[in-house]
């Protein structure tokens, strides 16, 4: 199958790009590993329905996507992309491939790793994972559930869980107490997105009315033998110990860079958001020809901005394939760029308010869950001359598990940088390799039968 455009990811950016591309007559294939469009932020929205104006706007976009005539494969795991634009994916344990003139990666975000002592115990998981369980299976937090970390998702999930009937013992706010003062200088510009600020304040009030304790804390630890039993933290100048059945952690989200890394796209370290992100131009083009990135996968600006960025990148593809000239491209993109500027106005404020705190982790804390590599092992590797993440694989096997560093890359880079006393930008990031997701022998054999696979 030869196409104009293949879009990997059907979140706000991916579906919006597909709608725009189809409106200009492009042939489009969308691949997503979820059972329906929406991505993490709009997941299951079509099933549960709109609860506010943002949901209603998102539903309209999803309905337009359903009716725009794209080809789509759901529960599709993309695991290789060749230089000629051939994309390989698996569904139902069978391999498939298609080729396109342009590839748009709209893979969104993953949660930032938040390693603390005891975070690998059963009973400790991420807020994002709990939110997915709530949206897709209706699983509610019960017993003695604590939520810890910082960022808008922490607030949103707490409100969603309470509204659905869940029980929350308390929220541990691990943000830097001095951050609000530093964020104040960005507040006037943030008023361009005043609705987002009002929403966050309303969530805080709702949590308080529900009687959920909100505690400013540091030095969080999960305690237990075979599973989580207690949490310990410092608040009000002393240590506290509380019973806990479930601990949900969150420290913001970061771009998903597995595919861009495997493709060899240039990346840079975002000092504001403490993460790697691909280098893209104003239209989403990367350093690799014919590969584009849009939405939060190019830098976290939020769902509304991601939808607009998807449309802008699709217009760039329409222009690149000769369907419109440069003047038409720029005219079509101008109002979208103005809208994007309004959506983005709040980001500097949020980036300072919820800036990840560089953690000081004790040597026994596990960073790489796949290979059970500790902070101490990474520091020892640095003392022995390890310079970057890829060398660290040889020293410790860190990042060599099935996730290929997806869970540990940001933390590993920061620990290495601190151990070497250099800026994080000087640490070489992991080089992902295809296949970026586990595949079976049968799937590879089927793919080989369909043609050469230079990417492997």
N, C-alpha and C positions, 0 to 999 in steps of 0.2 A: 504494500500500500504506500503510495507516494502522496504526500500532502504538502500544503503550504506551511503549516504550523503545528507543532506538537507542544502541548502545555502539560507540564508535570506539576500537579497540585491543583486542587479545586476548592481552595479557600477563597476569601474575598478577592484577592488579586487574580487568581486563575480564572474564576468564573467571569469576572468583569472583563478580563482580556479576551476571553472566548466570545463573549457577546459583541464586543467592539470589532473583533476580527471578522466574525460572521456577518456583521452589518456591512462590511466592505467586500463581502463575497469570497473571503478566504476559506479554504478547506482546513478544518481544525479537528485535531484529536486531543482529547483530555484524558489523562491518566491520573488516578488517585488511589491511595491504598485504603481509603475509607469506603463504606458501602453506599455512600450518597454524597452529593456535593455539600460544601459548607466549611470544610476544614475544621480546625480546632475551635475557632471562635463561633462559627455558625452551625456546629455539629448538632444534628437531630432537630434543628429549628423547624423544619418542615413538618415534623411529627408532633412536636409539642406546641407549636403555634406561637404567635407574637404576644409578648407580655408588655412591650413598650414601643415607643416610636422607632427606636433603633432596630428592634426586631422586625417591625413592619417594613422598614426600608430594606433590610436584608432579605426578607421574604420576597419582596418584589424583584430583587436582583436574581434570586434563585429561580423564581418562576420564569423570568426572562431567559435565563440560561437554559432551563428545560425546553423552552420553545424556540431556541435560536438555530437549531439544526446541527449542533456539533455531534461528532462521534465521541463516545465516552466509554471507558472501561473502569469499573469499580472494583475494589479489593485488588488493585493492580500494583504489584511491587516492581518498581523500576530498578534494575540492577546493572545496566550498562548502557552507555551511549558512545557510538563510534564517531570518528572524525567526519564521516560523510553524512552525518545526521540520522543514522539509524539508531533507533531506541529499542532496547529489549526490556520486556517486562514479563511477569508471571501472574497468572490468575488460575485458581483451582489446580495448582500443581502442573500447569502447562505453560510453556514459553511461547511468546509472541513477539513480533517485531514490526516496525513501520519506519518509514524514512520521511523526513520533512526538510524543507529549505531552511527553516529556522526552528530552534528549540528554545522555549521559554520555561525557565525554572521558577515556579511559584510555590516553593516547598515550605514557606513560612518559617516557623520557629520551633525550637525545642526549649524545655525549661533549663535554666542555668543550673549546673550542679551546685548543690549546697552541702558539701561534706561536713559533718560534725561527728564527734565521737559517738559511735553507736548507730550511725545512719543506715547501716546495712542490716540491722535487726529486723526480723518480721514484725510488722506493726508500724514501720516507718515508711512513708511513701510521699510522693509529691502532691501538692495541691492540684496541679494540672491533671494528674492521674485520677484523683478523687473526683474532679469536675467531670471528666469523661465518663466515669462510672455513674455519676448522678444523672448526666444527660442521656446516656444510652441505655442504662439498666435501672435507673431509679434507685441506686444504692445510696443510702443516707448514712451520715456519720452518727454513731450512737455510742453508748457506754461513756467512757471518759476520753473524749477527743480534744486534742490540742492542735492549734494551728500556729505556725511560727515562720517568721521571715519578714518580707516587705514587698511592696508593689501593689498595683491596682488589682491584680488577679486575686491576691489574698483577701482583699475587701469584697470583691465580687463573689467569690466562692462562698465566703462566710454568709453573705446575705442570701445567696441562692439556697444554701443548705438549710438555713433557718426558715426560710419561706416554705420549703418543702417538708418541714417537720423534723429536721435533723437536730441533734444536740451537740453543742460546742461548750467545752469546759472553760476555754479561754483562748485568747489570741496573744501571742508573744510578739511584740513589735521589736524586731532586731535592727531597725534602721538607725542611722547615725543621728543622735539627738540634736546635733548642731546643723544638720542638713537644711531644716526649714529656713534658718537665717540666711544661709548661702543661696537658697533658691529664690529668696524674695526679689532679687534683682531681675529675675525672669518672669515675675508674676504679671507685670503690665502687658507684656506680649502675649502671655497665656490667656488673657481675657478674650482674645479672638476666638478661643474655644471654651468660652465660659460654661457652656453646657456640660462639658466633661468635668470641670471643677465642681460644679453644683452636684453632679451625680456622685462624685467621690465623697463630698461632705454629707450627702443624704445617706449614703451607705454607712458612714461612721455613726450617724445619729440612729439609724435603724438597729445597728449592732448594739449600741448602748441601751436603747429602749428594750431590747431583748434580754438585758441583764447579763450579757456575756462580758467577762472580765477582759480588759485591754491593758496589757502590762508592757511597759518599756523594759527590755531585758537584753542581756549579753551572755556570752559564755554558755551556750545551750549544749546539753549533753543528753543522749538517750541511754537509758540504763535498763539492763535486763540480761538474763542468761540465754534461754532459747528464743525468747521474744521480748518485745518491749514491755516493761512493767512500770517504769517511772521516768520522769524527766527531771533534770536539774538545770537551774539557770541562776544568774545573778540579777537582782533587781532591788532597787532601794538601798544599795550598799551592803546587801547580804545575800547569801546563797539560799535558794529555795528548792525543795524537793516535792514533787507532786505525782500522784498516781496517774498513769496514762495507759489506755488501751490502744490508742491510735495517735500518731504524730504526723501531721501533714506539713511539709516544708516547701517554701517558695522564696526565691530570690530573683524574680523577674525571668524574662525569656530572652533568648539570643537567636540569631539567624541559624537556620539549618544549612550547614555548608558541606555536607558529605559529597553531594554531586558536583558542586563547583570545585571542591578540592580534588576529586578524582579526575575531573576534566582539565586540571591544570590552570584554572583561572587564578589571576592575581588576587591576593587577599591583603587586608591591612587590619591592624589592631585598633579597634574603636576605644579610645581612652575614656570616653564618656560612659559607654555601656559595658566596658570590660569584656569584650568578645572579639572574635575574628569575624569579618564580613567581606564579601567579594567586592572588588573595585568595579564600579559601574559608572557609566556616564549618565547624563540627564535623561536619556531614553531607555536606560536599563541594559545597554550593551556592555559585555564583559571584555576581558583581554583576549578571549578565545573567539575567533570568527564564528558568527551565526549562533552564538549562545548568548541568551539574554536572561536577566534575573529581575523579578519585580516583586513588589510587596515586601513584607517584613523579612523575607530571606535576603534582602539587600540592605537591611538596617531597620530596626524596630521603630515604627512610627504609629502603629495601631491599625485596627481593622478598617476604619473609614478611609484613612490615607492609603491603605493597601489596595482598596477597590479602585481608587482614583489612579494610583500608580499602574495598576494593571491595564487600565484603559489607555494611558499614555504610552506604555510599552507596546501595546497592540497597534496603536497608530504608527509607531516607529516601524513595526514589521510591515504594515500595509505600504508604507512609503518605500521601504527597502526592496520590496518585491515589485515595485513599479506601478502600483494601483493609484497612487496619488503623487503629486509633485511636492517639492519642498515647501512651497508657499501654502498649499492646502494642509500639509502636515502641521505646520506651525500654527495656522489659524485654528485647526481643530483642537490642538493641544493647549492653546492659550487659556481658555476658561477653566480647563482642568487644572492647569498649573496654579491659577489663582485659588481654586478650591483646595488644592493640595496645601498651599501655603497656610490657609486657615486651619486645616486639620493638623498641620505640623507645628503650629504655633505653641502648643502646650508641651511639646517634647522637651525643650531645654529645661523647663521648670521641673518636669517629672524626672528627667535624667539626673538632675542635681538632688532632688528630694529623695529619690530612691536609688541613688548611686550605690552599686555593690561595694560593701566594705571589704577591703583586702583582708582575708582571714589569716589569723595566726593559728595554725593547726599544730597539735602536738604530733610527735613522730609516729605514734601508734595509729593515727587516723588513716583509714583506707581511702585512697583517692580513686584508683582504678578498681571498680567492683568486679569486672570480668576476670582480671588476673590477681586480684587482692593485693595490689601494690600499695604500700603505705607512703605517707608523707616522708617518713624517715628514709625510706629506700630512695626516693627521688632526690632528697638533699644529699645523700651519700653519693649518688651518681654524679651530681653536680660537683662535689668535692673531688671526684675522680676524673673530671674533665668533660662530662657530658654537656653539650652546648645547646641542644634543642630537643624537641619532642620526638623526632624520628630516631635520633641517636639513643634516646631513652628506651626505645623498644629493645635495642640490643643489650642495654645495661640491665633492664628490669622486666621486659615484656609488657610494660605499661602501654595501653592502647592497642594491644594485639588481639583482644577478645572480639567477640562477634559484633560489638557495637563500633569497632574501629575508632575508638576515642570519642564517640559521640557524647558520652556521658562525662568524660573527664578532661577533655581538651582544654577548656578555659582554665580550670583549676590547675592542671599540670603546668600550663604556660606561666601562671602567676607564681606557683611554688618555685619553678626553675629560675624565673627572673629574680625572685627575692634571694634565692640561694646563691646566685651569681652576681647579685648587686648590679643588675642592668635593667633598663626599661623592658617591659613585656614585648614591645614591638621588635626587639632584637632577638627574640626567641623564635626559631623556625617552627611553624605550626605543623601538625600532622599532615602527611601526604596520604590522603585516602586512595584506595585502589579499587577498581572494579573487580568483582561485583561488590557494590556497596551494601548489599543486603545478602543474607545467607540464601543460597540456592541449592537444589538437590542435583544429584548426578543426572537424573532423568531429564530435568529441565535444561541442563547444559547440553546434553546429548541432542535434545530436540532442537535447541537453538543452533547448534553446530550443523545440523542437517539442513537448516534454512539458509546457511551462507557463512562466509568468513566472519570472524569476530576479532578484529584487530585490537579492540578495546580490552580483551582479556589476555 
